[in-house]
């Protein structure tokens, strides 16, 4: 396999209105070989998802224009988008809000600022199995 070929071809969409958080997760995901798309709000995210379906979504809940809860509801009611795994990461750390996000279809929930970025990456990896690579020998 060419050394310049990424090990992963999976795409993660980060939906986050705060640039510093987007930058942190974008950099970590890219270093780990993921293709990263970014949206600043829910409306922009839904347009992006229609244009290119990501393999996973990292979703903030508190955003302008359209909340993460509204984005999650739109995703899960659409047969085309409902199978995309969603990891919520939000400042909201109330059990009621966490339970609401999970009941709406989020696959996992982390509290922004309390959960280390590497732990969020581990959650993403758990939801996205390693794709086969050209270097994998066939048996």
LUMDRENTI-364971 format. One record per residue: residue in one letter; x negated, y, z of N, C-alpha, C in turn; residue number from 1. Coordinates in Angstrom, 2 decimals, decimal comma. Atoms other than C-alpha are relative to their C-alpha. Layout:
{a; {X; Y; Z}; {X; Y; Z}; {X; Y; Z}; NUM},
...
% end
This chain:
{x; {-0,85; -1,19; 0,00}; {0,00; 0,00; 0,00}; {-0,88; 1,24; 0,00}; 1},
{x; {0,71; -1,25; 0,08}; {-1,22; 3,48; -0,85}; {0,00; 0,67; 1,38}; 2},
{x; {0,09; -0,62; -1,33}; {-2,45; 5,28; 2,29}; {0,87; 1,24; 0,12}; 3},
{x; {-0,84; -1,19; -0,03}; {-0,38; 8,33; 1,32}; {1,49; -0,31; 0,03}; 4},
{x; {-1,41; 0,39; -0,01}; {2,87; 6,35; 1,21}; {0,51; -0,02; 1,44}; 5},
{x; {-0,54; 0,01; -1,36}; {5,01; 7,03; 4,29}; {0,45; -1,40; 0,39}; 6},
{x; {-0,43; 1,31; -0,49}; {5,76; 4,02; 6,44}; {1,51; -0,09; 0,09}; 7},
{x; {-1,45; -0,02; -0,14}; {9,37; 5,07; 6,84}; {0,57; 0,87; -1,11}; 8},
{x; {-0,68; -0,82; 1,00}; {11,79; 6,41; 4,29}; {1,35; 0,41; 0,54}; 9},
{x; {-1,27; -0,34; -0,62}; {14,57; 7,07; 6,74}; {0,08; 1,50; 0,23}; 10},
{x; {-0,24; -1,43; -0,12}; {16,10; 10,50; 6,96}; {0,79; 0,28; 1,27}; 11},
{x; {-0,68; -0,45; -1,21}; {17,09; 12,20; 10,21}; {0,41; 1,45; -0,21}; 12},
{x; {-0,51; -1,37; 0,06}; {19,29; 15,29; 10,18}; {0,06; 0,55; 1,42}; 13},
{x; {-0,03; -0,69; -1,29}; {18,68; 17,62; 13,11}; {1,00; 1,14; -0,11}; 14},
{x; {-1,01; -1,06; -0,02}; {21,73; 19,78; 13,86}; {-0,17; 0,74; 1,32}; 15},
{x; {0,40; -0,75; -1,20}; {20,53; 22,44; 16,30}; {-0,11; 1,47; -0,36}; 16},
{x; {0,06; -1,43; 0,29}; {20,99; 26,20; 16,44}; {-1,24; 0,69; 0,54}; 17},
{x; {1,18; -0,63; -0,60}; {17,87; 26,90; 18,50}; {-1,27; -0,48; -0,71}; 18},
{x; {1,17; 0,32; 0,81}; {14,77; 27,03; 16,30}; {-1,10; -0,74; 0,77}; 19},
{x; {1,07; 0,73; -0,70}; {12,23; 25,97; 18,99}; {0,30; -1,49; 0,18}; 20},
{x; {-0,35; 1,42; -0,15}; {14,12; 22,72; 19,64}; {-0,06; -0,72; -1,35}; 21},
{x; {0,08; 0,61; 1,34}; {14,47; 22,04; 15,90}; {-1,45; -0,27; -0,38}; 22},
{x; {1,41; 0,15; 0,36}; {10,74; 22,59; 15,44}; {-0,65; -1,17; 0,75}; 23},
{x; {0,58; 1,08; -0,80}; {9,78; 20,22; 18,27}; {0,40; -1,35; -0,60}; 24},
{x; {-0,46; 1,30; 0,49}; {11,93; 17,36; 16,97}; {-0,38; -0,22; -1,46}; 25},
{x; {0,44; 0,13; 1,39}; {11,11; 18,07; 13,33}; {-1,45; -0,50; -0,05}; 26},
{x; {1,42; 0,36; 0,02}; {7,37; 17,84; 14,04}; {-0,22; -1,43; 0,50}; 27},
{x; {0,16; 1,36; -0,54}; {7,65; 14,68; 16,15}; {0,50; -1,04; -0,98}; 28},
{x; {-0,56; 0,97; 0,95}; {9,86; 12,92; 13,63}; {-0,86; -0,11; -1,26}; 29},
{x; {0,86; 0,04; 1,20}; {7,67; 13,89; 10,67}; {-1,30; -0,73; 0,29}; 30},
{x; {1,23; 0,71; -0,36}; {4,54; 12,72; 12,48}; {0,22; -1,50; 0,09}; 31},
{x; {-0,32; 1,43; -0,10}; {6,28; 9,40; 12,99}; {0,46; -0,58; -1,34}; 32},
{x; {-0,28; 0,51; 1,33}; {7,02; 9,12; 9,26}; {1,41; 0,19; -0,51}; 33},
{x; {-1,38; -0,22; 0,44}; {10,65; 10,22; 9,05}; {0,09; 1,22; -0,92}; 34},
{x; {-0,37; -1,18; 0,77}; {12,05; 12,58; 6,45}; {0,99; 0,77; 0,86}; 35},
{x; {-0,83; -0,80; -0,89}; {13,71; 15,45; 8,31}; {0,75; 1,07; -0,78}; 36},
{x; {-0,85; -1,07; 0,49}; {16,61; 17,66; 7,29}; {0,43; 0,82; 1,21}; 37},
{x; {-0,37; -0,86; -1,12}; {17,69; 20,62; 9,42}; {1,21; 0,84; -0,34}; 38},
{x; {-1,15; -0,87; 0,12}; {20,95; 22,48; 9,94}; {0,11; 0,82; 1,27}; 39},
{x; {-0,11; -0,91; -1,14}; {21,53; 25,49; 12,20}; {1,36; -0,05; 0,68}; 40},
{x; {-1,33; 0,05; -0,59}; {25,23; 24,86; 12,77}; {0,79; -1,14; -0,64}; 41},
{x; {-0,82; 1,12; 0,45}; {28,00; 22,34; 12,23}; {0,50; 0,13; -1,42}; 42},
{x; {-0,49; -0,20; 1,37}; {29,36; 23,87; 9,04}; {-1,08; -0,32; -1,02}; 43},
{x; {1,13; 0,27; 0,89}; {25,96; 23,80; 7,36}; {-0,31; -1,50; -0,02}; 44},
{x; {0,30; 1,42; -0,11}; {25,42; 20,25; 8,61}; {0,96; -0,85; -0,84}; 45},
{x; {-0,97; 0,80; 0,75}; {28,63; 18,88; 7,11}; {-0,22; 0,13; -1,50}; 46},
{x; {0,32; -0,18; 1,42}; {27,72; 20,38; 3,72}; {-1,23; -0,82; -0,39}; 47},
{x; {1,22; 0,76; 0,27}; {24,28; 18,80; 3,93}; {0,28; -1,50; -0,04}; 48},
{x; {-0,32; 1,42; -0,08}; {25,72; 15,42; 4,89}; {0,73; -0,45; -1,26}; 49},
{x; {-0,70; 0,33; 1,25}; {28,03; 15,49; 1,87}; {-0,97; -0,11; -1,17}; 50},
{x; {0,98; 0,00; 1,09}; {25,04; 16,21; -0,38}; {-0,99; -1,16; 0,13}; 51},
{x; {0,97; 1,07; -0,24}; {22,67; 13,67; 1,21}; {0,28; -0,64; 1,35}; 52},
{x; {-0,34; 0,71; -1,23}; {23,77; 11,12; 3,77}; {-1,27; -0,41; 0,74}; 53},
{x; {1,19; 0,38; -0,76}; {21,11; 10,84; 6,49}; {0,17; -1,40; 0,60}; 54},
{x; {-0,04; 1,29; -0,67}; {20,21; 7,59; 8,22}; {0,38; 0,14; 1,46}; 55},
{x; {-0,33; -0,26; -1,41}; {20,70; 9,19; 11,65}; {0,15; 1,50; 0,17}; 56},
{x; {-0,22; -1,42; -0,31}; {21,89; 12,49; 13,10}; {-0,37; 0,25; 1,45}; 57},
{x; {0,32; -0,48; -1,33}; {20,39; 14,26; 16,10}; {0,83; 1,26; 0,18}; 58},
{x; {-1,06; -1,00; -0,06}; {23,26; 16,49; 17,25}; {0,05; 0,76; 1,32}; 59},
{x; {-0,25; -0,87; -1,15}; {23,44; 19,44; 19,63}; {1,51; 0,20; 0,09}; 60},
{x; {-1,44; -0,20; -0,16}; {26,90; 20,11; 21,06}; {0,40; 1,48; 0,04}; 61},
{x; {-0,34; -1,41; -0,18}; {26,79; 23,84; 21,85}; {-0,65; 0,79; -1,13}; 62},
{x; {0,50; -0,73; 1,17}; {26,47; 25,72; 18,55}; {1,04; 1,00; -0,46}; 63},
{x; {-0,97; -0,94; 0,57}; {28,03; 28,68; 16,77}; {0,75; -0,62; -1,18}; 64},
{x; {-0,83; 0,37; 1,15}; {30,69; 28,31; 14,07}; {0,78; -1,29; 0,20}; 65},
{x; {-0,67; 1,30; -0,17}; {31,46; 24,64; 14,81}; {-0,79; -0,78; 1,05}; 66},
{x; {0,70; 0,72; -1,08}; {30,65; 22,73; 17,98}; {-0,42; -1,39; -0,46}; 67},
{x; {0,42; 1,36; 0,28}; {28,88; 19,41; 17,99}; {1,14; -1,00; 0,17}; 68},
{x; {-1,17; 0,87; -0,17}; {32,10; 17,81; 19,25}; {0,84; 0,00; -1,28}; 69},
{x; {-0,76; -0,09; 1,25}; {33,86; 19,09; 16,11}; {-0,71; -0,73; -1,14}; 70},
{x; {0,78; 0,72; 1,01}; {31,05; 17,77; 13,91}; {0,17; -1,50; 0,19}; 71},
{x; {-0,15; 1,43; -0,30}; {31,25; 14,39; 15,62}; {1,38; -0,51; -0,42}; 72},
{x; {-1,36; 0,39; 0,38}; {35,02; 14,26; 15,11}; {0,12; -0,12; -1,52}; 73},
{x; {-0,04; 0,04; 1,47}; {34,62; 15,07; 11,39}; {-0,74; -1,22; -0,54}; 74},
{x; {0,79; 1,14; 0,45}; {31,93; 12,44; 10,96}; {0,73; -1,32; 0,20}; 75},
{x; {-0,58; 1,30; -0,35}; {33,79; 9,66; 12,69}; {1,35; -0,25; -0,65}; 76},
{x; {-1,28; 0,24; 0,68}; {37,08; 10,22; 10,85}; {-0,20; -0,27; -1,49}; 77},
{x; {0,30; 0,22; 1,42}; {35,37; 9,92; 7,45}; {-0,62; -1,37; -0,20}; 78},
{x; {0,59; 1,32; 0,25}; {34,79; 6,36; 6,19}; {-1,41; 0,07; -0,59}; 79},
{x; {1,32; -0,13; 0,62}; {31,78; 7,59; 4,20}; {-1,10; 0,34; 1,01}; 80},
{x; {0,99; -0,48; -0,96}; {30,06; 9,08; 7,27}; {0,05; -0,71; 1,35}; 81},
{x; {-0,22; 0,52; -1,35}; {31,38; 7,11; 10,24}; {-1,04; -1,01; 0,47}; 82},
{x; {0,99; 1,01; -0,41}; {28,63; 4,48; 10,19}; {-1,37; 0,61; 0,31}; 83},
{x; {1,29; -0,64; -0,28}; {25,80; 7,02; 10,54}; {-0,17; 0,13; 1,51}; 84},
{x; {0,22; -0,13; -1,44}; {24,32; 6,72; 14,05}; {-0,24; 1,45; 0,39}; 85},
{x; {0,13; -1,36; -0,51}; {24,46; 9,89; 16,14}; {-0,58; -0,06; 1,41}; 86},
{x; {0,58; -0,19; -1,33}; {22,20; 10,75; 19,07}; {0,31; 1,44; 0,38}; 87},
{x; {-0,30; -1,34; -0,49}; {23,59; 13,71; 20,98}; {-1,11; 0,41; 0,95}; 88},
{x; {0,90; -0,56; -1,00}; {21,12; 15,92; 22,77}; {0,50; 1,41; 0,26}; 89},
{x; {-0,69; -1,24; -0,34}; {22,65; 18,79; 24,60}; {-0,36; 0,46; 1,39}; 90},
{x; {0,19; -0,59; -1,33}; {22,29; 21,12; 27,54}; {1,10; -0,46; 0,95}; 91},
{x; {-1,12; 0,45; -0,83}; {25,65; 19,76; 28,75}; {-0,38; -1,31; 0,68}; 92},
{x; {0,37; 1,22; -0,71}; {24,84; 17,25; 31,46}; {1,08; -0,48; 0,97}; 93},
{x; {-1,14; 0,43; -0,80}; {28,27; 16,83; 33,02}; {0,47; -1,37; -0,49}; 94},
{x; {-0,42; 1,36; 0,37}; {29,42; 13,19; 33,08}; {1,22; 0,01; -0,91}; 95},
{x; {-1,20; -0,10; 0,83}; {32,75; 14,22; 31,57}; {-0,35; 0,29; -1,47}; 96},
{x; {0,43; -0,34; 1,36}; {31,03; 15,76; 28,53}; {-0,75; -1,15; -0,65}; 97},
{x; {0,74; 1,16; 0,51}; {28,70; 12,78; 28,14}; {0,97; -1,09; -0,40}; 98},
{x; {-1,01; 1,03; 0,30}; {31,63; 10,35; 28,32}; {0,83; 0,38; -1,23}; 99},
{x; {-0,79; -0,46; 1,15}; {33,56; 12,47; 25,82}; {-0,77; -0,25; -1,30}; 100},
{x; {0,81; 0,19; 1,21}; {30,70; 12,39; 23,28}; {-0,11; -1,49; -0,36}; 101},
{x; {0,11; 1,45; 0,25}; {30,25; 8,62; 23,66}; {1,33; -0,55; -0,48}; 102},
{x; {-1,32; 0,51; 0,41}; {33,99; 7,98; 23,39}; {0,38; 0,47; -1,40}; 103},
{x; {-0,27; -0,51; 1,34}; {34,06; 10,08; 20,21}; {-0,87; -0,68; -1,07}; 104},
{x; {0,78; 0,76; 0,96}; {31,47; 7,79; 18,63}; {-1,50; 0,23; 0,01}; 105},
{x; {1,46; -0,17; -0,09}; {28,02; 9,05; 19,62}; {-0,62; -1,32; 0,47}; 106},
{x; {0,67; 1,25; -0,37}; {25,58; 6,15; 19,90}; {-0,84; 0,15; 1,26}; 107},
{x; {0,81; -0,24; -1,18}; {23,48; 7,76; 22,61}; {0,10; 1,47; 0,36}; 108},
{x; {-0,11; -1,37; -0,50}; {23,27; 10,93; 24,69}; {-1,24; 0,29; 0,84}; 109},
{x; {1,12; -0,44; -0,83}; {20,29; 12,78; 26,10}; {0,22; 1,46; 0,38}; 110},
{x; {-0,15; -1,37; -0,49}; {20,13; 15,97; 28,11}; {-1,21; 0,81; -0,43}; 111},
{x; {1,05; -0,87; 0,53}; {18,14; 18,69; 26,37}; {-0,75; 0,66; 1,15}; 112},
{x; {0,83; -0,61; -1,03}; {15,26; 19,94; 28,47}; {-0,31; -0,93; 1,16}; 113},
{x; {0,25; 0,98; -1,06}; {15,45; 16,96; 30,84}; {-0,58; -1,30; -0,55}; 114},
{x; {0,47; 1,23; 0,62}; {14,69; 14,14; 28,41}; {-1,22; 0,33; -0,85}; 115},
{x; {1,19; -0,26; 0,82}; {11,13; 14,09; 27,01}; {0,26; -0,34; -1,47}; 116},
{x; {-0,18; 0,20; 1,44}; {10,96; 14,33; 23,22}; {-0,37; -1,42; -0,43}; 117},
{x; {0,40; 1,37; 0,35}; {9,16; 10,96; 23,02}; {1,08; -1,02; 0,37}; 118},
{x; {-1,10; 0,89; -0,38}; {12,08; 9,34; 24,84}; {1,15; 0,11; -1,01}; 119},
{x; {-1,01; -0,19; 1,05}; {14,47; 10,84; 22,29}; {-0,44; -0,76; -1,25}; 120},
{x; {0,53; 0,74; 1,14}; {12,22; 9,41; 19,56}; {0,21; -1,50; 0,19}; 121},
{x; {-0,22; 1,43; -0,27}; {12,44; 5,98; 21,21}; {1,46; -0,38; -0,22}; 122},
{x; {-1,43; 0,27; 0,22}; {16,25; 6,20; 21,14}; {0,30; -0,04; -1,50}; 123},
{x; {-0,19; -0,02; 1,46}; {16,12; 7,09; 17,44}; {-0,54; -1,28; -0,61}; 124},
{x; {0,59; 1,23; 0,52}; {13,80; 4,17; 16,72}; {0,86; -1,22; 0,31}; 125},
{x; {-0,85; 1,13; -0,38}; {16,13; 1,82; 18,58}; {1,22; -0,10; -0,91}; 126},
{x; {-1,17; -0,01; 0,88}; {18,99; 2,86; 16,29}; {-0,35; -0,17; -1,47}; 127},
{x; {0,46; 0,14; 1,39}; {16,91; 2,76; 13,09}; {-1,09; -1,06; -0,06}; 128},
{x; {1,03; 1,04; 0,08}; {15,15; -0,56; 12,59}; {-1,04; 0,36; -1,06}; 129},
{x; {1,09; -0,26; 0,94}; {11,82; -0,42; 10,80}; {0,38; -0,52; -1,37}; 130},
{x; {-0,26; 0,49; 1,36}; {12,32; -0,61; 7,04}; {-1,17; -0,87; -0,45}; 131},
{x; {1,12; 0,80; 0,52}; {10,29; -3,20; 5,15}; {-0,97; 0,90; -0,76}; 132},
{x; {1,02; -0,77; 0,74}; {7,04; -1,87; 3,69}; {-0,63; -0,90; -1,05}; 133},
{x; {0,66; 0,75; 1,06}; {5,09; -2,89; 0,64}; {-1,13; -0,85; 0,54}; 134},
{x; {1,11; 0,73; -0,58}; {2,33; -4,12; 2,94}; {0,45; -1,27; 0,74}; 135},
{x; {-0,51; 1,17; -0,70}; {4,61; -6,72; 4,57}; {-0,12; -1,22; -0,90}; 136},
{x; {0,16; 1,18; 0,86}; {3,54; -10,13; 3,19}; {1,28; -0,83; 0,01}; 137},
{x; {-1,17; 0,89; 0,06}; {6,30; -12,39; 1,99}; {-0,43; -1,41; 0,34}; 138},
{x; {0,32; 1,35; -0,45}; {6,42; -15,90; 3,38}; {0,72; -1,00; -0,86}; 139},
% end
